[in-house]
Amino acid sequence: MTLRRINPPGLAEPKGFSHAVTATGGTLVFLAGQTALDEKGVIVGADVVEQFDRALGNLLEALAAAGGTPAQLARLTVYATDPEDYRAHAADIGRVWRARAGRDYPAMALIGVVRLWDEPALVELEGIAVLD
């Protein structure tokens, strides 16, 4: 399996995402939306950074259970109840990403939503990975 991250010079330099990712070979893993639920099913984290950290941990745990690693994430969608707050904390969220997933960024999108399934949730992550 090969993932190739493409960031054309004619587009703005990406910060915290890749403009395009191609994947050849391998098995697709579709990762369900993950929020900051703990093992008891309770949302944890007082702010968007803490919740992003837990949600990303949950997503990566599901990916690992499927046999994958963060470097194999090709696509990530972030749903946020307050995109302005998310953007205001982008540097901290980026540090969380690098600590958990490294410097390989998938193609990403942030979508603002009115609310998520679990009302206290501030952020939800879903993704697609390609395994070897």
N, C-alpha and C positions, 0 to 999 in steps of 0.2 A: 504494500500500500504506500502510496506517495501523496502527501498533501503539499501543494505549492501555493504559497501566499503571494498574491499579485497586488502591487500598489503602483499603478501607472504614474509617471512623472507629471502627466497633465491634470491629475487630481490633487487636491490638497493633501498634505502629508497626514496619514492617519495617526491618531494618538489613541491607543487602547483598542484598536480593531484593525482588521485588514479589509481592503476594498473588495477583494475577491479571493476565493480559495477554490482550487481545483483538487479533485480527489480521483485517483485511479486505483483500481483493484480494491480488494478488501470487503469488509462487511459493514453495512450501515447500522448504526445504533441510534435510535430515536429516544431522546431523553425527555421524560415527562417534566412538566413545570415543577420546579422545586422552590419552596419558600423557606422561611427560617423556622420550620417546625423542628422541635427536638424529638427525641425518641418516644416521648409520651404523647406526641401530637399537639404540642402547645407552641405557639409562636414565641420565639425568644429574641431579644435584642431591642434596645431602646430607641435606636435610630437606624437610618438607611444603611450606614456603613456596617454596623453590627449585623443587621439582617442580611445584607449582601454576603457577608463573610459566611454566615451559617447556610444560606441558600446555595452558595457556590460549593461549600463543603458537602452539602447533601447531593448536589448534582454530580460532583466528582466521585462521591462514594458510589452512586448508582453506576457511573461510567466504569469505575474500577471493578465493580461486581460483574459487569458485562465483559471485562477483560481489557479495558481501555485505559489510556492515560490522558492527561490534559492536552498534550501535544497533538492528540488525534481529534480534538474538537475542530470541526470544520465550520460550524454555524452556532451562534448563540443569540437568543432573543431575550431581552430584558424588558419586563413589564414593570413599570413604576407608577405608584399612585400620585407621586409628586415629582415630575421630571425636573423641575427647577431645583428642588432639594437634592436630587440625584446629581445634577450637574454641579451644584455648589460643593459637593463632596467628592467630585470626580478624582481628585488627586489621592484621597484616602482610599477610595474604591480601587483605584489603579494599584496602590500598594498591596491591598488585599489580593487582587488578581495575581500580581507578580509573586507574592509569597506562596500562594496555593498552586498556581498554574504556570508560572514562569513567564517568559517573554514572548511566547508564541501566542498570537492573537487570532481567533477565528474571525470570519465575517460576522459582524454584529449589528444589531438594531436595538434601539430603545423605543418603547411604545408606552405612551402615557395612558393610563386607565383610570376609571372612576374609583374602582375598588377591586380587590382580589377575592378569591373564594373564602379565605379566612380573613375576616374583616380587619384584624390587627396587622396583617401583612402589608409591608410597604413596598416589597419587591418580589418578583418571581422570575426564575430563570429556566429556560428550556433550550435544548440543544440537539445538534446532530453531530455524531462522531463517525469516523471511518477507521475501522480496525484493520490490521494487517491480515 
